Amino acid sequence: MSATDAPARAKGSARTAVTTPRSRMTALARAELTLLGRNKGTVFAALFIPFVMPFSVRAGAEEMDLGKAGLTIGTLVLPAAIGFSLLFAVYSALVGVFVVRREELVLKRLRTGELRDVEILAGSALPAVLSGLVQSLLLAVGCAVLLDLPAPSAPLLSVVGLLLGLVMCAALAAVTASFTKTGESAQVTPLPFTFVSMLASGLFFPLELLPDRVASVCELLPLTPVVTLVRGGWTGDLSAAETLGAAATAVAWTVLAVFAVRRRFRWEPRH
């Protein structure tokens, strides 16, 4: 075999090399994780704030008549802690990721390769989603131990609620990024959804203590069904109708967000 056959064999091997969606997204997620770790501000907000906010919820819970709502401090603080993780470690962090990568033309360059649009978004979101998942599990264990909570009565509900929340917050982050102009404004545009969710989705104040009409409106907010399912997994007091209603609301918001991303997401810098 002559030496000239070596380049031909190498060329043939290159042609037969095949990548899969999984391998492409994994490579992108690995690169995104490296970039995310270099952003100290994002890391601080994503990792520190969700661990501090539950202390504020606990301080406020001591002044509430939680027994009237059939709750305890633990069953209020634990879902709230997971909600904070979804808001800061996933939603707010990903808005910045999508916007900055777009403004740096990273997303545009990625589209010229093998990656499909959904793979680009999913791979970019994967580090933040996994961070939110691990953080939520740690917060759940910590709250259960420190607040002397019993084992969850229906753990599957809590798992379903958490998974729905992770996917939904990632999709909503992409929606928010679509109308966010710069990396600086990405620190502001997530605030409305964050504040509304904190005040009206049961994180600081249980909906059971609100007037019925107000509570009915708050139940339709995106993060409310996640809190409801996570809490219901611990208390075990959700009926089948309430469970299906909460899950349907979360799925509806996710589908709506995905539709909006397909129609409105921007891949090039906004001028």
C-alpha positions in Angstrom: 0.0 0.0 0.0 1.5 3.3 -1.1 1.9 6.4 1.0 -0.6 8.2 -1.3 -3.3 6.0 0.0 -3.2 7.5 3.5 -4.9 10.8 2.6 -7.5 8.9 0.7 -8.3 6.7 3.7 -8.4 9.8 6.0 -10.8 11.5 3.6 -13.0 8.5 3.4 -13.1 8.3 7.2 -14.1 11.9 7.4 -16.9 11.4 5.0 -18.2 8.4 7.0 -18.0 10.3 10.4 -21.6 10.8 11.5 -22.8 13.0 14.4 -26.0 12.6 16.2 -28.3 15.2 17.8 -27.2 14.0 21.2 -23.5 14.4 20.5 -24.0 17.8 18.9 -26.1 19.1 21.8 -23.6 17.6 24.4 -20.7 19.3 22.7 -22.6 22.6 22.7 -23.7 22.2 26.3 -20.1 21.6 27.4 -18.9 24.7 25.6 -21.8 26.7 27.1 -21.0 25.5 30.6 -17.5 26.8 30.2 -18.7 30.2 29.1 -21.4 30.3 31.8 -18.8 29.6 34.5 -16.8 32.7 33.4 -19.8 35.0 34.0 -19.4 35.7 37.7 -22.5 37.8 38.0 -24.8 35.2 36.4 -23.3 32.4 38.6 -23.8 34.5 41.7 -27.4 35.3 40.9 -28.2 31.7 39.8 -26.5 29.9 42.8 -26.7 32.4 45.7 -30.1 34.1 45.5 -32.2 30.9 45.5 -30.5 29.7 48.6 -31.1 33.0 50.4 -34.6 33.9 49.4 -36.3 30.9 51.3 -35.1 32.5 54.6 -37.3 35.6 53.7 -40.2 33.3 53.0 -39.8 31.6 56.4 -39.6 34.9 58.2 -42.8 36.0 56.6 -44.5 32.7 57.1 -44.2 33.0 60.9 -46.6 36.0 60.7 -49.3 34.1 58.6 -52.2 31.9 59.7 -51.0 29.0 57.6 -53.2 26.5 59.5 -56.2 28.2 57.9 -54.8 27.2 54.5 -53.9 23.7 55.7 -50.2 24.4 55.3 -47.1 24.5 57.5 -43.9 26.6 57.2 -42.2 23.7 55.5 -44.9 23.1 52.9 -44.8 26.9 52.1 -41.0 27.3 52.1 -40.0 24.2 50.1 -42.0 24.9 46.9 -41.0 28.5 47.2 -37.3 27.5 47.3 -37.8 25.5 44.1 -39.6 28.3 42.5 -36.8 30.7 43.2 -34.3 28.2 41.6 -36.4 28.1 38.5 -36.7 31.8 38.3 -33.1 32.7 38.9 -31.0 29.6 38.0 -33.0 28.8 34.8 -35.2 31.6 33.5 -33.2 34.7 34.3 -29.9 33.1 33.6 -31.0 31.8 30.2 -32.4 35.1 29.1 -28.9 36.5 29.4 -27.3 33.5 27.7 -29.6 33.6 24.6 -29.2 37.4 24.2 -25.5 37.5 24.7 -24.8 34.6 22.3 -27.1 36.2 19.7 -25.4 39.6 20.0 -22.0 37.9 19.7 -23.2 36.2 16.5 -22.6 32.8 18.1 -26.1 31.6 17.3 -25.9 32.8 13.7 -22.6 30.9 13.2 -24.0 27.8 14.8 -26.9 27.7 12.3 -24.4 27.4 9.4 -23.3 24.0 10.7 -25.0 20.7 11.4 -26.9 21.9 14.4 -30.6 22.4 14.0 -32.4 25.3 15.6 -34.0 23.2 18.3 -30.6 21.6 19.0 -28.9 25.1 19.4 -31.5 26.3 21.8 -31.7 23.0 23.8 -27.9 22.6 23.9 -27.5 26.3 25.1 -30.1 25.8 27.8 -28.9 22.4 29.0 -26.3 23.7 31.6 -28.7 26.1 33.2 -31.5 23.5 33.3 -29.2 20.9 34.9 -28.0 23.5 37.4 -31.6 24.3 38.2 -32.5 20.6 38.6 -29.5 19.9 40.9 -30.2 23.1 42.9 -33.9 22.2 43.3 -33.1 18.8 44.6 -30.6 20.2 47.1 -33.1 22.8 48.3 -35.8 20.2 48.6 -33.5 17.9 50.8 -32.3 20.9 52.8 -35.8 22.3 53.5 -37.1 18.8 54.4 -34.3 18.3 56.9 -34.2 21.8 58.4 -37.9 22.3 58.6 -38.6 18.7 59.8 -40.9 17.8 56.8 -42.1 14.2 56.5 -41.4 12.2 53.3 -43.6 13.4 50.4 -47.0 11.7 50.1 -47.0 11.7 46.3 -43.4 12.2 45.1 -44.3 11.7 41.5 -46.4 14.9 41.5 -43.4 16.9 42.8 -41.1 15.3 40.1 -43.6 16.1 37.4 -44.0 19.7 38.6 -40.3 20.2 38.7 -39.7 18.8 35.3 -42.5 20.9 33.8 -41.1 23.9 35.5 -37.7 23.4 34.1 -38.9 23.0 30.5 -41.4 25.9 30.8 -38.9 28.3 32.2 -36.3 27.5 29.5 -39.0 28.1 26.8 -40.1 31.4 28.5 -36.5 32.5 28.7 -36.2 32.1 24.9 -39.4 34.1 24.4 -38.1 36.9 26.7 -34.8 36.9 24.8 -36.6 37.4 21.5 -37.6 41.0 22.4 -34.5 41.8 24.6 -32.1 44.0 22.6 -28.8 43.9 24.5 -27.0 42.0 27.2 -27.5 44.9 29.5 -31.2 45.0 29.0 -31.3 41.2 29.6 -30.8 42.1 33.3 -34.1 44.0 33.2 -36.5 42.2 30.9 -36.8 39.1 33.1 -37.9 41.2 36.1 -41.6 41.6 35.4 -42.2 37.8 35.1 -39.9 37.2 38.1 -41.7 39.7 40.4 -45.2 38.7 39.3 -44.3 35.0 39.9 -42.8 35.8 43.3 -45.9 37.8 44.5 -48.7 35.9 42.8 -47.7 32.3 42.3 -47.6 31.2 45.9 -44.0 31.7 46.6 -44.3 34.3 49.3 -48.0 34.1 50.1 -50.2 31.0 49.7 -53.1 31.5 47.3 -55.4 29.8 49.8 -55.3 33.0 51.9 -56.3 35.2 49.0 -59.9 36.1 47.9 -61.3 33.5 45.6 -61.4 35.7 42.5 -57.9 36.8 43.0 -56.7 33.3 43.6 -58.5 32.1 40.5 -56.5 34.6 38.4 -53.2 33.7 40.1 -53.8 30.0 39.4 -53.4 30.8 35.7 -49.9 32.2 36.0 -47.1 30.1 34.5 -45.3 29.3 37.8 -48.4 28.7 39.9 -49.1 25.1 38.6 -45.4 24.2 39.3 -45.7 25.3 42.9 -49.1 23.6 43.2 -47.7 20.3 42.0 -44.6 20.4 44.1 -46.5 21.3 47.2 -49.2 18.7 46.4 -46.5 16.0 46.2 -45.6 16.7 49.8 -49.0 17.3 51.3 -50.9 14.7 49.2 -54.1 16.7 49.3 -54.5 17.5 45.6 -57.5 15.9 43.9 -57.3 14.3 40.5 -59.1 17.3 39.0 -56.7 19.8 40.6 -53.7 17.8 39.5 -54.8 17.6 35.9 -55.7 21.3 35.9 -52.3 22.3 37.2 -50.5 20.0 34.8 -52.6 21.2 31.9 -51.9 24.9 32.7 -48.1 24.2 32.8 -48.2 22.3 29.5 -50.4 25.0 27.9 -47.9 27.7 28.9 -45.0 25.6 27.6 -46.7 24.9 24.3 -47.5 28.6 23.9 -43.9 29.6 24.7 -42.5 27.1 22.1 -44.9 28.4 19.5 -43.8 32.0 20.2 -40.1 31.0 20.0 -40.7 29.3 16.6 -42.4 32.5 15.3 -40.5 35.3 17.0 -37.0 34.2 18.2 -34.3 36.3 16.7 -31.0 34.7 15.6 -29.2 37.8 14.6 -28.4 41.0 16.6 -31.2 43.5 17.0 -30.3 47.0 15.6 
